[in-house]
Amino acid sequence: MLIRTGILAVIVIVVVAFFWFVVGPGPLDFAGGKTVAIAAYSGANPTGVPVEFAKDDLVTRGRYLTQAADCQACHTTEGGLPFAGGRAFKTPFGTLYSPNITPDRETGIGTWTDADLLQAIHQGISRDGTRLYPAFPYAAYTYLADADVLAIKAYLFSLPAVHNAPPANSLAFPYNQRWLMAIWSFLYNPDQRFQPNAERSPEWNRGAYLAEALGHCGDCHTPRNRLQALDNHRKFAGTVVQGWRAYNITGDQDTGVGAWNNAELTSYLSTGHATGRGTASGPMAEAVDLSLAHLSATDHAAIVAYLRSVPAIPSPDLPAPKAEPAPAAPKLGTPAGIDSRGQKLFAGACAGCHDWTGVSPLSPLATLTGGRAVNDPSAANVAQIILLGALRQTIQGVSIMPAFGSAYSDVEIAALANYVVARFGAKPSAITAEEIAELRRMQ
């Protein structure tokens, strides 16, 4: 009897450990409380469009939801037509290409039924029965209400059909075996629709639906485990995606957004800029321009309310941002030992827009002071923006950052990035030419 009890105890411990370390909590488990079916929820329905759009036609509502789900970003390649697919996603396991989701009957989804799209969105299974890779965030989209998926379909089918066959995926063995995704889905896709938390406000539930189901914020901002699933033990604590660092958006005061006020968070979501906090670049700028900027004021407020509830998790490698401008004199304010080539490059190409203080005289979008990227000792995002440049247009104005990737060598870009972080950030960086070369390879 004792032996059987001991064996049973060991089995229980192994199962609990497996689900704790391998599967982990769901994206909303941190909130606790009782969840209920939407029909049993006493508050406003958190799914669908905000009240301002409730009386619009199906296609208009579908457009809003498509923007909220940020579909265009992944399904449009640079220089290509919207939603025609072909964007490359370079991973450690090979390259994935997004599919064409225009209503073209041969290369798109023109022959897909409602059931086909619901199956793909909720279960990660394509029309032909093949498993989809979780680069398509179906583990988040599984929470979408059926009506919202069908509204998105109505909008996509209202668009011009584009005949475009994206390249085939190029993945190394065993990652090219799609059937393995059935195991991944069993572990990490709950295949269930959003259920409101009865102990939270309607605004919180709306924010949860926007951030977790439509916006799938965790796919960029939550670290992943060894099976490439979201590690919600460290929910929203930040990670690296295709060479860009998606920063901590938990309530941590120093390394997250805990010190931001609601107006700053709202401004960043709606314009990609918050005074004294920085300007979005790379994938985050794209998410703002194609998705978040199009949301209603009530939806921005709901996302902010939801973010405020996420437990604070510190990022040990990030210092609290330096809020004070650097000295106006070029010879002051830079720690000793920084490669002098960085200062020379900054003087020739950067000081005119960003100023030696880091406070731009031309546009608030170009101000460096207080930004998280210049306060990141990895210098990853600073190097990326030097390599790739950026064009941002918001209510604060227009900011054009030229790309210097073809003008400067890896050594020069490393020197410039390290100079910028040392001068305007709280802690110097030491990015190398080899790391710059790797960032180039990921483009």
Buried (B, 14 or more C-beta within 10 A) or exposed (E): EEEEEEEEEEEEEEEEEEEEEEBBBBBBEBBEEEBBEBEEBEBBBBBBBBEEBEEEEBBBBBBBBBBBBBBBBBBBBEEBBBBBBBBBBBBEBBEBBBBBBBBBEEBBBBEBEEEBBBBBBBBBBBBEEEBBBBBBBBBBBBBBBEBBBBBBBBBBBEBEBBEBBBEEBEBEEEBEEBEEBEEBBEBBBEEEBBBBBBEBBBBBBBBBBBBBBBBBBBBBBBBBBEEBBBBBBBBBBBBBBBBBBBBBBBBBEBBBBBBBEEEBBBBBBBBBBBBEBBBBBBBBBBBBBBBBBBBBEEBBBBBBBBBBBBEBBBBEEBBEBBEEBBBEEBEEBBEEEBBEBBBBBBEEBBBEBBBBBBBBEBBBBBBBBBBBBBBBBBBBBBBBBBBBBBEBEBEBEEBBBBEBBEEBEBBBBBBBBBBBBBBBBBBBBBBEBEBBBEBBEEE
